[in-house]
Amino acid sequence: MIKDNICILNEEISAAAKAGRFGQDVTLVAVSKTHPAEMIMEAYDEGIRDFGENKVQELLSKYDELPSDIRWHLIGHLQRNKVKYIVDKVWLIHSVDSLKLAETIEEQAAIHGVDVNILIQVNISHEESKFGIDKDELISLLRAVSIMKHVHVQGLMTIAPFTEDPEECRWIFRELKNLSIDIDALKIDNIRMKILSMGMSGDYRVAIEEGSTMVRVGTAIFGQRDYTII
């Protein structure tokens, strides 16, 4: 099942990229939260190397059990008191949404002697239930982070509202892409707009058409999650 799902996803990601306005390369992050190591290895054996986890504890439980060349992504909300546990283990933190969190990452990165790549999470839809900084506060946050020595902004992330029709989310993805273009034009030191992490199982095609370079897909690879095992 996983093998077939990945094959279908790769084809659809390629088609969406060609149909979009930017013709960009797209990285598939397999969202492995709640799924056991055996299922992750099935995806790994099909060439997937990027895996996303929502919770620090679950990421840590899998980190030593699975191959060392996996690139781990922390895609869920990150509490400041847990930064120290994963700062030297993740390839990319998608969910930085405050200066205080960025400062904690900088502090822990210095202690561990590592550089940390991050994305700034933007709440484009203004949903109260979602984390993320307001777009009007984004530039000031980026300027504050830009002077940090160990934290490097690689782009932006957003989560669109759940909807049965992904077309309803197209404006959100387009707005984040436009934001990234505007930020890139400012040429702020230590701030790159290389990665746009947007799009999940239900809306990744539309997100890619609007410029996503990284999609976070779980259900479409592994099937429905069993939350009773966590």
C-alpha positions in Angstrom: 0.0 0.0 0.0 2.7 2.5 1.0 4.7 1.8 -2.1 1.8 2.3 -4.4 0.7 5.5 -2.5 4.2 7.0 -2.8 4.3 6.2 -6.5 1.0 7.9 -7.1 2.0 10.9 -5.0 5.3 11.4 -6.9 3.4 11.4 -10.2 0.8 13.9 -8.9 3.4 16.2 -7.4 5.3 16.2 -10.6 2.1 17.0 -12.6 1.1 19.7 -10.2 4.5 21.4 -10.4 4.3 21.4 -14.2 0.8 22.8 -14.1 1.8 25.6 -11.7 3.2 29.0 -12.3 6.7 28.4 -11.1 7.9 25.0 -12.3 9.7 24.4 -8.9 11.1 21.3 -7.4 9.0 19.9 -4.6 10.1 17.9 -1.5 7.7 15.3 -0.1 7.8 15.2 3.7 6.1 12.0 4.9 4.2 12.9 8.1 4.9 9.9 10.2 3.2 10.9 13.5 1.5 8.0 15.3 2.9 5.5 12.7 5.3 2.8 13.9 8.9 2.4 12.7 8.0 -0.5 10.5 5.7 1.7 8.4 8.3 4.5 8.2 10.9 1.9 7.0 8.5 0.9 4.2 8.5 4.5 3.0 12.2 4.8 3.6 12.7 1.7 1.3 10.8 3.6 -1.4 13.3 6.4 -1.3 11.7 8.8 1.2 14.2 10.5 3.4 12.2 13.4 4.8 9.9 12.6 7.7 7.8 14.9 9.8 6.7 14.6 13.4 4.4 16.8 15.4 5.6 16.0 18.9 9.1 16.1 20.3 8.7 13.0 22.4 7.5 10.9 19.5 10.4 12.2 17.3 12.9 11.3 20.0 11.4 7.8 20.4 12.0 7.1 16.7 15.3 9.0 16.2 17.7 6.3 17.4 15.6 3.4 16.0 15.6 4.5 12.4 18.4 5.2 9.8 20.7 8.1 10.5 20.3 9.6 7.1 16.7 10.5 7.7 16.0 14.2 7.7 13.7 14.8 10.5 11.2 17.7 10.4 9.5 19.1 13.4 6.2 20.3 11.9 4.0 20.7 15.1 3.9 23.5 17.6 7.2 23.6 19.5 7.2 24.5 23.2 10.3 26.4 24.3 11.1 24.0 27.2 11.4 21.2 24.6 13.8 22.9 22.2 16.9 21.5 24.0 15.9 17.9 23.2 15.6 18.2 19.5 17.8 21.2 18.4 20.6 18.9 17.3 18.4 16.2 15.8 16.1 18.0 13.3 16.9 19.0 9.8 14.2 21.7 9.8 11.8 23.2 12.3 8.7 24.4 10.4 6.8 26.0 13.2 8.6 29.0 14.6 6.0 31.6 15.3 7.5 34.0 17.9 10.7 35.8 18.7 10.9 34.1 22.1 10.9 30.7 20.5 13.6 31.7 18.0 15.7 33.1 20.8 15.4 29.8 22.7 16.4 27.9 19.6 19.4 30.2 19.2 20.4 29.7 22.8 20.2 25.9 22.6 21.9 25.8 19.2 24.9 27.7 20.7 25.0 25.3 23.6 24.9 22.2 21.3 27.3 23.8 18.8 24.9 23.4 15.8 23.2 25.6 13.2 19.5 25.3 13.0 17.3 25.8 9.9 13.8 27.1 10.5 10.7 28.2 8.8 8.4 31.0 10.1 4.9 29.8 10.5 2.4 32.4 9.2 -1.3 32.2 10.1 -2.6 33.5 6.7 -6.2 32.5 7.4 -6.3 34.1 10.9 -7.9 31.0 12.4 -7.8 31.2 16.2 -7.3 27.4 16.4 -4.0 27.6 14.5 -0.6 28.7 15.5 1.4 31.1 13.4 2.4 34.8 13.3 0.2 37.4 11.7 1.6 38.5 8.4 1.7 42.1 9.6 4.3 41.1 12.2 6.4 39.0 9.9 9.0 41.5 8.7 9.8 42.7 12.2 10.3 39.1 13.4 12.5 38.3 10.4 14.7 41.3 11.1 15.1 40.3 14.7 16.0 36.7 13.7 18.4 37.8 11.0 21.1 38.9 13.5 21.2 35.4 15.1 24.3 33.4 14.6 23.0 29.9 14.8 19.4 30.2 13.5 18.8 30.5 9.8 15.4 31.2 8.2 15.0 29.2 5.0 11.4 30.2 4.2 7.8 30.2 5.4 5.1 27.7 6.4 1.4 27.8 6.7 -1.5 25.5 7.4 -4.7 26.0 5.4 -8.1 25.4 6.9 -9.6 21.9 6.5 -12.1 22.0 3.6 -13.6 19.5 1.3 -12.8 21.7 -1.7 -9.1 22.6 -1.8 -9.8 25.4 -4.3 -11.1 27.4 -1.3 -7.5 27.4 0.0 -5.9 28.6 -3.2 -5.8 32.2 -2.1 -3.9 31.2 1.1 -1.2 29.5 -0.7 -1.0 32.3 -3.3 -0.7 34.9 -0.5 2.1 33.1 1.2 4.0 32.8 -2.1 3.6 36.5 -2.7 4.8 37.3 0.8 7.9 35.2 0.1 8.6 37.2 -3.1 8.2 40.5 -1.2 10.5 39.3 1.5 13.1 38.1 -0.9 13.2 41.5 -2.5 14.2 43.1 0.8 17.4 41.1 0.8 17.6 40.8 4.6 20.9 39.1 5.7 20.5 35.5 6.9 16.9 35.3 5.6 16.2 33.0 2.7 12.9 32.2 1.0 14.1 28.9 -0.5 11.4 26.8 1.1 7.6 27.3 1.1 6.1 24.5 3.3 2.4 24.4 2.4 0.0 21.7 1.4 -1.1 18.5 3.0 -2.9 15.3 1.9 -6.1 17.1 1.0 -4.7 20.2 -0.7 -1.1 19.6 -1.8 -1.9 19.8 -5.5 -3.3 23.3 -5.3 -0.5 24.3 -2.9 2.1 23.2 -5.5 0.4 25.0 -8.3 0.7 28.1 -6.2 4.4 27.7 -5.5 4.8 25.2 -2.6 8.3 23.7 -2.5 7.6 21.3 0.3 4.4 19.4 1.1 3.6 17.6 4.3 1.7 14.4 3.5 0.7 11.7 6.0 -2.7 10.1 5.3 -2.1 9.8 1.6 1.0 7.8 2.3 0.3 5.8 5.5 -3.5 5.8 5.6 -5.6 6.9 8.5 -3.9 7.4 11.8 -4.7 5.3 14.9 -4.4 7.9 17.8 -5.1 5.2 20.4 -1.5 3.9 20.1 0.1 7.2 21.2 
